[in-house]
Structures are given as structure tokens and as C-alpha cells.
Amino acid sequence: MARRPARSRRSSPSVSPAPARGVPSIDIGIEPAARRRVADGLANVLADSYTLYLKTHAFHWNVEGPMFNTLHQMFMEQYTELWNALDLSAERIRSLGFPAPGTYREFAKRSSIRETEGVPEAMEMVRLLTLGHEAVARTARDVLEQADAADDNSSEDLLIQRLQVHEKTAWMLRSLLR
């Protein structure tokens, strides 16, 4: 399977601040450079997830047509799940000692998911969300490799859980398009 090209638009998380007087530096058994690489990757997962959250929520508000009730409810379940997952990714970045990105500008720089112009038809919304969930899965899979190389079991666990959610959601959405 071909690997996707590296994302050149993504920026690194801010430098970890120097510990305040009397506060011990982070020593969780992962080298600082490895922590930085994993935190940077998790920031990309967070950006993809937030972008997908916004898209899903907007589609929930704007869906129309014969499948309105089904899609309106499904999109609400999906954006609620995404919303809850955002905190997990951000807190893991913080646990690694780096600030979590939290602006639209930073998310837009980091995300592999692009905004949707206008309001697409219902089945186009489903198609776009399928692609979005697959994009988050690819990003998570890339970061999983970095976490594995760093022996960062906590980040690996988080990423595996996110992969399961995004792969299953993509499958379910794709099934509506058949």
C-alpha cells in the first residue's frame, strides 16, 4: 500500500516551557525528542478530529431530504463522540509536556481535512464524512508508528481506540453509499 506524502503544512508544537522553580522536569521514561515527535503527531490527530467534528456538526444542522431523520441523528451521535475524543488527545499532548493547539488557524495548518464550501446534498455529506474519518485514521496510524518507536504505550492505546472508532464509522457511512 502506498504511503501518503508527509504533510508539509503542519507545524511543530511549541517548545516545552522550562519547569518553574521547584517543579521537576518531565521524566516518564520517554526521551524528550520522542515525546516531542509523538506530541506533534497527536496535535495533527487533534486538528483532524476537530476539523471533522466541525464538519459533522455543520452537516447535522444542514442535512435535508428523505433520510433527514436518520442522518440528523447519526451525525449528532458522531459529532458528540468526536467532541468527547478531542479532550483525550489534547490531554495526552499535555501529559507529554507540550501545549495542545487550540486555534482555528493552527487546526487549519495541521489538518489533512479541508473545509467544505456551501451545503452539499445529503449523500455527498455522507461521502465527505467517510473520507474525513479515513483521513483521521491515516493520521492516527502514522502517529501510532511514532508512539510505538518511542515505547509510548499510553499514546498507542489512545491511538488504537481512535483508529477503531474512525475505521468503524467510515465503514458504516460507506455502507449508506452502496
C-alpha positions as a Markdown table, in Angstrom:
| # | Residue | x | y | z |
|---|---|---|---|---|
| 1 | Met | 0.0 | 0.0 | 0.0 |
| 2 | Ala | 1.4 | 3.4 | -0.9 |
| 3 | Arg | 2.2 | 5.8 | 1.9 |
| 4 | Arg | 0.8 | 9.3 | 1.7 |
| 5 | Pro | 3.3 | 12.1 | 1.4 |
| 6 | Ala | 4.4 | 13.9 | 4.5 |
| 7 | Arg | 2.4 | 16.9 | 5.4 |
| 8 | Ser | 4.4 | 20.0 | 4.8 |
| 9 | Arg | 1.9 | 22.5 | 6.1 |
| 10 | Arg | 2.0 | 21.2 | 9.7 |
| 11 | Ser | 3.9 | 23.0 | 12.3 |
| 12 | Ser | 5.6 | 21.6 | 15.4 |
| 13 | Pro | 4.1 | 22.2 | 18.9 |
| 14 | Ser | 5.5 | 25.0 | 20.9 |
| 15 | Val | 8.7 | 24.3 | 22.8 |
| 16 | Ser | 8.1 | 22.8 | 26.1 |
| 17 | Pro | 8.4 | 25.5 | 28.7 |
| 18 | Ala | 11.2 | 25.3 | 31.2 |
| 19 | Pro | 10.0 | 23.9 | 34.5 |
| 20 | Ala | 9.2 | 26.5 | 37.2 |
| 21 | Arg | 11.5 | 26.7 | 40.2 |
| 22 | Gly | 11.0 | 23.6 | 42.3 |
| 23 | Val | 8.9 | 21.8 | 39.6 |
| 24 | Pro | 10.6 | 18.6 | 38.4 |
| 25 | Ser | 11.1 | 18.2 | 34.7 |
| 26 | Ile | 9.1 | 15.5 | 32.9 |
| 27 | Asp | 10.6 | 12.1 | 33.4 |
| 28 | Ile | 8.1 | 9.5 | 32.3 |
| 29 | Gly | 10.6 | 7.1 | 30.6 |
| 30 | Ile | 10.3 | 8.6 | 27.1 |
| 31 | Glu | 13.1 | 10.7 | 25.8 |
| 32 | Pro | 12.3 | 14.4 | 25.2 |
| 33 | Ala | 12.8 | 14.3 | 21.4 |
| 34 | Ala | 10.5 | 11.2 | 21.2 |
| 35 | Arg | 7.9 | 12.9 | 23.4 |
| 36 | Arg | 8.0 | 15.9 | 21.1 |
| 37 | Arg | 7.5 | 13.8 | 17.9 |
| 38 | Val | 4.6 | 12.0 | 19.5 |
| 39 | Ala | 3.0 | 15.2 | 20.8 |
| 40 | Asp | 3.4 | 16.8 | 17.3 |
| 41 | Gly | 1.7 | 13.8 | 15.7 |
| 42 | Leu | -1.1 | 13.9 | 18.3 |
| 43 | Ala | -1.5 | 17.6 | 17.5 |
| 44 | Asn | -2.2 | 16.5 | 13.9 |
| 45 | Val | -4.7 | 13.9 | 15.1 |
| 46 | Leu | -6.4 | 16.6 | 17.3 |
| 47 | Ala | -6.5 | 19.0 | 14.3 |
| 48 | Asp | -8.0 | 16.4 | 12.0 |
| 49 | Ser | -10.5 | 15.4 | 14.7 |
| 50 | Tyr | -11.6 | 19.0 | 15.4 |
| 51 | Thr | -12.0 | 19.7 | 11.7 |
| 52 | Leu | -14.1 | 16.6 | 11.3 |
| 53 | Tyr | -16.1 | 17.5 | 14.4 |
| 54 | Leu | -17.0 | 20.9 | 12.9 |
| 55 | Lys | -17.9 | 19.4 | 9.5 |
| 56 | Thr | -20.1 | 16.7 | 11.1 |
| 57 | His | -21.8 | 19.2 | 13.3 |
| 58 | Ala | -22.5 | 21.6 | 10.4 |
| 59 | Phe | -23.9 | 18.7 | 8.3 |
| 60 | His | -26.1 | 17.8 | 11.3 |
| 61 | Trp | -27.5 | 21.3 | 11.2 |
| 62 | Asn | -28.0 | 21.4 | 7.4 |
| 63 | Val | -28.9 | 17.9 | 6.2 |
| 64 | Glu | -32.1 | 17.7 | 4.2 |
| 65 | Gly | -34.0 | 15.1 | 2.2 |
| 66 | Pro | -35.8 | 11.8 | 2.6 |
| 67 | Met | -33.1 | 10.5 | 5.0 |
| 68 | Phe | -33.2 | 13.6 | 7.2 |
| 69 | Asn | -34.2 | 11.9 | 10.5 |
| 70 | Thr | -31.7 | 9.1 | 10.1 |
| 71 | Leu | -28.8 | 11.3 | 9.1 |
| 72 | His | -29.6 | 14.1 | 11.5 |
| 73 | Gln | -29.5 | 11.6 | 14.4 |
| 74 | Met | -26.4 | 9.7 | 13.1 |
| 75 | Phe | -24.5 | 12.9 | 12.6 |
| 76 | Met | -25.4 | 14.0 | 16.2 |
| 77 | Glu | -24.0 | 10.8 | 17.6 |
| 78 | Gln | -20.9 | 11.1 | 15.5 |
| 79 | Tyr | -20.1 | 14.8 | 16.4 |
| 80 | Thr | -20.8 | 14.0 | 20.1 |
| 81 | Glu | -18.3 | 11.1 | 20.0 |
| 82 | Leu | -15.8 | 13.4 | 18.3 |
| 83 | Trp | -16.3 | 16.2 | 20.8 |
| 84 | Asn | -15.5 | 13.8 | 23.7 |
| 85 | Ala | -12.4 | 12.4 | 22.0 |
| 86 | Leu | -10.9 | 15.9 | 21.5 |
| 87 | Asp | -10.2 | 16.2 | 25.2 |
| 88 | Leu | -8.4 | 12.9 | 25.3 |
| 89 | Ser | -6.0 | 13.8 | 22.5 |
| 90 | Ala | -5.3 | 17.3 | 24.0 |
| 91 | Glu | -4.7 | 15.9 | 27.5 |
| 92 | Arg | -2.3 | 13.3 | 26.1 |
| 93 | Ile | -0.3 | 16.1 | 24.4 |
| 94 | Arg | -0.2 | 17.9 | 27.8 |
| 95 | Ser | 0.9 | 14.8 | 29.6 |
| 96 | Leu | 3.8 | 14.6 | 27.2 |
| 97 | Gly | 4.8 | 18.1 | 28.2 |
| 98 | Phe | 3.6 | 20.2 | 25.3 |
| 99 | Pro | 0.8 | 22.7 | 24.8 |
| 100 | Ala | -2.1 | 21.4 | 22.8 |
| 101 | Pro | -3.1 | 23.5 | 19.7 |
| 102 | Gly | -6.4 | 25.3 | 20.2 |
| 103 | Thr | -7.0 | 27.8 | 17.5 |
| 104 | Tyr | -8.7 | 27.6 | 14.1 |
| 105 | Arg | -5.6 | 28.8 | 12.4 |
| 106 | Glu | -3.4 | 26.1 | 14.0 |
| 107 | Phe | -6.0 | 23.4 | 13.2 |
| 108 | Ala | -6.3 | 24.6 | 9.6 |
| 109 | Lys | -2.5 | 24.4 | 9.2 |
| 110 | Arg | -2.3 | 21.0 | 10.7 |
| 111 | Ser | -5.4 | 19.2 | 9.4 |
| 112 | Ser | -5.4 | 17.0 | 6.4 |
| 113 | Ile | -9.2 | 17.5 | 6.1 |
| 114 | Arg | -10.3 | 20.5 | 4.1 |
| 115 | Glu | -13.4 | 22.6 | 4.8 |
| 116 | Thr | -16.5 | 22.0 | 2.7 |
| 117 | Glu | -17.8 | 25.0 | 0.8 |
| 118 | Gly | -21.5 | 25.5 | 0.8 |
| 119 | Val | -24.1 | 22.9 | 1.8 |
| 120 | Pro | -23.8 | 19.6 | -0.1 |
| 121 | Glu | -26.6 | 17.2 | -0.7 |
| 122 | Ala | -27.2 | 14.6 | 2.0 |
| 123 | Met | -25.4 | 11.7 | 0.3 |
| 124 | Glu | -22.4 | 14.0 | -0.5 |
| 125 | Met | -22.3 | 14.8 | 3.2 |
| 126 | Val | -22.1 | 11.1 | 3.9 |
| 127 | Arg | -19.3 | 10.7 | 1.3 |
| 128 | Leu | -17.3 | 13.6 | 2.7 |
| 129 | Leu | -17.6 | 12.3 | 6.2 |
| 130 | Thr | -16.5 | 8.9 | 5.1 |
| 131 | Leu | -13.4 | 10.5 | 3.6 |
| 132 | Gly | -12.9 | 12.5 | 6.8 |
| 133 | His | -13.0 | 9.5 | 9.1 |
| 134 | Glu | -10.5 | 7.7 | 6.8 |
| 135 | Ala | -8.2 | 10.8 | 6.9 |
| 136 | Val | -8.2 | 10.8 | 10.7 |
| 137 | Ala | -7.5 | 7.0 | 10.7 |
| 138 | Arg | -4.5 | 7.6 | 8.4 |
| 139 | Thr | -3.1 | 10.3 | 10.6 |
| 140 | Ala | -3.6 | 8.2 | 13.7 |
| 141 | Arg | -1.9 | 5.3 | 12.1 |
| 142 | Asp | 1.1 | 7.4 | 11.2 |
| 143 | Val | 1.4 | 8.7 | 14.8 |
| 144 | Leu | 0.9 | 5.1 | 16.1 |
| 145 | Glu | 4.2 | 4.2 | 14.5 |
| 146 | Gln | 5.9 | 7.1 | 16.2 |
| 147 | Ala | 4.4 | 6.2 | 19.6 |
| 148 | Asp | 5.5 | 2.6 | 19.1 |
| 149 | Ala | 9.0 | 3.7 | 18.3 |
| 150 | Ala | 9.0 | 5.8 | 21.5 |
| 151 | Asp | 7.6 | 2.9 | 23.5 |
| 152 | Asp | 4.8 | 5.3 | 24.5 |
| 153 | Asn | 2.1 | 2.8 | 25.4 |
| 154 | Ser | -0.4 | 5.4 | 26.6 |
| 155 | Ser | -0.4 | 7.2 | 23.3 |
| 156 | Glu | -0.5 | 3.9 | 21.5 |
| 157 | Asp | -3.6 | 2.9 | 23.5 |
| 158 | Leu | -5.3 | 6.2 | 22.7 |
| 159 | Leu | -4.5 | 5.9 | 19.0 |
| 160 | Ile | -5.7 | 2.3 | 18.7 |
| 161 | Gln | -9.0 | 3.3 | 20.3 |
| 162 | Arg | -9.3 | 6.2 | 17.9 |
| 163 | Leu | -8.5 | 4.0 | 14.9 |
| 164 | Gln | -11.2 | 1.6 | 15.8 |
| 165 | Val | -13.8 | 4.4 | 16.1 |
| 166 | His | -12.8 | 6.0 | 12.8 |
| 167 | Glu | -12.5 | 2.8 | 10.8 |
| 168 | Lys | -15.9 | 1.6 | 12.0 |
| 169 | Thr | -17.6 | 4.9 | 11.4 |
| 170 | Ala | -16.1 | 5.1 | 7.8 |
| 171 | Trp | -17.4 | 1.6 | 7.2 |
| 172 | Met | -20.9 | 2.5 | 8.4 |
| 173 | Leu | -21.0 | 5.7 | 6.4 |
| 174 | Arg | -19.7 | 3.9 | 3.3 |
| 175 | Ser | -22.5 | 1.3 | 3.7 |
| 176 | Leu | -25.1 | 4.1 | 3.2 |
| 177 | Leu | -23.5 | 4.9 | -0.2 |
| 178 | Arg | -23.9 | 1.5 | -1.7 |
